[in-house]
């Protein structure tokens, strides 16, 4: 059973989606089909800020973890270190692309730090931002990947990770901290960039033009933003500091279904069924098949 789930992520292992959870200082990997514990960190890592399942090329994906003491890499089958930690790295948040881990630096000029996930070695940093990066994501475009980085001043910068060149003008939301960002592909093939403060913003990824009006999500701020396609409809799942999980129609901005209490969420396949995993307020994990109204079990 998962206890005190403060962070959740999905990690593919042997063709199956595993559930990675954290109680704030330890990391555990469970099989969501049976609830079986796969691994657990033997040592406490300190206060965990974020975790991410990061593809690492020829080997199993690694779990990248940021704490107040630096960056850690964990093996999902054993919970042991996958690389030496990078303790000087004071970073948050995380994203990955093509075997590379990206993280926002807490130090001016606020670049995105990069690591080779296969070796743990640092690569050349990317970009210079006008304030600390608070959200980062990578979009695969027909003409090449785009790194989207949102910062404390409410600006989204776009970068070519291959050349280091800036792409277009910054996308601005006003003087608000961007808490989450994600690329979204609509069923018709169009791509959007979605970012959230306490409100949800969307832009056309090709033109940079706003899509619709900002959607009010949370009276405080949104902490995570997850895209998913359900029955041919593109959705965004938000979790805010008000500890409520919402589902939104990506294109129209309309709310989908009822909102539910939750501190964190991720999407995975369980026995082939698309499933929303929610970290409940009592610390457990509730599995809700998407498109249905009731949870099928708790682990």
N, C-alpha and C positions, 0 to 999 in steps of 0.2 A: 504494500500500500504506500502511496506517495503521501507524505506528511509535510505540511507547511510549504506548499508550492508557491514560490514568489516569482519564479521564472519558468517558462516552458519553451521548448523548441522541438522540432521534428528532425530526426537523423535517419537517413536510409542506411540499412545494414543488411547485407545478404538479400537484397531485394525486398526488404520489409521496412516499413516506417516504424522506427523506435521513438519513444518519448523521452526527452531529456528534461529533467526538472532540477530545480535548486531551491533550497530552503533559505538561501541568502549567504551560506558559507560552505555548503557541500554540494556536489553534483551527483545525480543518480540517473541511470539509464534503465528504463523499463520496456518490456514488450507489452504494448497496449492491448494485444489480443488476449493475454492471459494474466497480466499484472506482474509477471515474473521479473524480479530484479536481475538485470544483466551485469551491472557494475555500480560501484560507489567509490567516491574518493576516500582514501584512507586518511588523508591529512586535510584539515580545514585550510582554506585558501585565503581567509580574510573576508571582508565584506565584498560580496559579488555585486557588480554593477550591471553586467550584461553577459550573456552567453550566446554562442552561435555555432551551429554545425557547419564546418568548413571542409569542402572537398579538398583532398590532398593528392590527387593524381593516382598513382599506382596503388596506394594503400587505402585502408579504411578512412573515411572522413574523420577528422579530429574535432574535438570540442574546444573552441577558443573561448577563453574566459577572461574578462577584465575585472580587476579588483582595485582597491585603493593602493595596492602595492605593485601593480604592473599587469602584464599579460601572461597568461598560462595556457598551455596546450595539454589536453588530456586524451588518452586512448579510450574509445567508447566501450571496448570489451573488458577492460581491466580497471579503468579509473586511474591508471598510472600516468605519469607525465609522458607526452608524446614527443616533446622537445624540451630543451632547457627554457625556463621562463625568461621573459624579457622584463626584468624588474624596473629598469629605468623608464620604461614606457608608461607614461600616465595618459591613458587613452580611454575614449568613449565617444561615440558608439562604434559598432562593428558592421562590416559587410564583407562579402567574398565574391570573387570573380576569377574563373579560369585558374584555380589553384593558388590564388593570391588573396591574402587577408588584408582588408583596409580598415583603418581606425582613425578617428579624429583625435588630434593631439590637443592637450590642454595648454600647450605653451605657444606663445606668439612666435612666428607669424601664422600659426594655426594651420599647418599642412595636414594632409592625410598621410599617415604613416602606412607603410606596406611591408608585408612579409611573404616569403615563399612558404606556402603551407606544407610543402613536401619536406623542407629542410629546417624550417623555423628561422631562416636567415632574413635579416632586414634588407629591403630593397630601397631604391631612391624614393623619397617622399613625393607626393603629388599636390601641386597647387598651393596657393596662398589665399587665405580667407580673411575677411575683415573682422571676424569675431570667431569665437570658439565653435567648432562644428558640433552639432548636437544630434544630427540624424544623417545617415548615409545609406545609399542603395545603388545598385548597378543595373542598368537597363541594357538588354541586348537589342540593338537596332540593326536593320539590314545593312547600313553603311558603317557598322562598327559599334562597340560598346560605349556607353555613356555613364559616367559616375555622377550621381546627383548628391550634393552635400548641402544640407540645411544648417543654418547657424543661429546663434543667440539673437542676432539682430533682425531675424525674419527674412533672410535672403537665401535663395537656393542657387548655388553655382553648379555648372555642368562642365565636366572635363572628359577629354579623350585619354583613357588610361594608357594607351599605347604610345602616344606622342607627348602627353603632358599639356596639350593645348586646351585653352578654355573654349567652350562651345557656347555661342550666343551670349545674350545679356542675362544677368541674374534675374530670377523670378522672385518677386517680392510679395510679402503678405502684410507688410507694416511692421511696426516695432514690437514683435512678439517672438518668443522663442519657438523654433520649430522642433517639436518633440518626436516626430516620426515622419518617414518618407518611404515611398515605394513606387516602383513602376507597375503599370497595369496595362494588360492587353485586352481590348474589348473583343467580343465574339466576331465582329466584322473585320478584325485585324488592326484597327486603329490602336495607337498606344498613347497612354496618358501618364503624366507624372502626378502623383497624389502626395500631398504633404498636410500635416496637421499641427495646429497649435491647440487652442481650445475648439477651434473650428477646422473643418475639412476643406482643403483647396485642391483644385484639379486644373491641369494645363494640358493642352495638346503637345505631345512630345516632339512633334515635327516643327510646329510653328511657334510654340511658346505662348500661344493665346489661351486665356482663361476659358475653362469649360464650366458653364453654369455659374451659380453664385455660391459663395462659401456657405457651408452647412454647419450649424451650431451643433456640437457634439457633447461638450463637457463644460461645466462651469469653471473648471480648473485648467486642465491640460490633457492632451491625449498622449499616452505613453507608448502605444504600439499600434501598428497599422498593417493588416495582413490582407493581400489580395487572394481571391479564390473565384473559380467559375463553378456555379451551381445550376444544373439543368439549363445550360446555355446562356446564363445570365452572369455578368461580371459583378462581383460583390467586393466590398471592403469591410473588414472586421476591425473595429476599434476597441481599445481598452483604455480607459482614462484613469486619472488619479482619483476620480469619484468612485472607482472600483465597480464599474458597470461595463458590460460587454454589449456592443451594438453591432448590427449588420445593416449595411447601406447598399443601395443600388449605385454602382459606380457612375453610371452615365447620368441618371436623373437626380441623384442625391437623396432619394426617398428612403426612409427607414424600412427595413424588412423584418417582419415578425416582431416579437416582444424582446425587449432588452432584458438581460439577466445579470445578477450580481456576479462579479469575478475580478480577480486581481491580475490575471494574465491569461493568454490564450494562444493556441497554435492550431494548424490544420494538418491532418494526416489521413492516410488510408488505413482502415482497419478491416481486415478480411475483404479488401477491395472496395469498401464503402467509404465515401468521403465523410470525414468526421471532424467535428470541432471539439477540441479538448480545452476545457476551461478550468483554471485554478480557482477553486471556490474560496469564499471568505473564511471557511473553517479549515482551509489548507489542503483539502483533498482535490482530486481531479475528476471532473464530470465529463463524460463522453456523450456528445449529442450528434447523432447522424444528421447531416445538413439536409434541410428540407423536411425534417420531421420535428415534432414539437416536444418530445420527451426524451430524456437521456436513456441510453440502453444499459448502462452500468457505471459503477465507480471503481477506480483502481487505487 
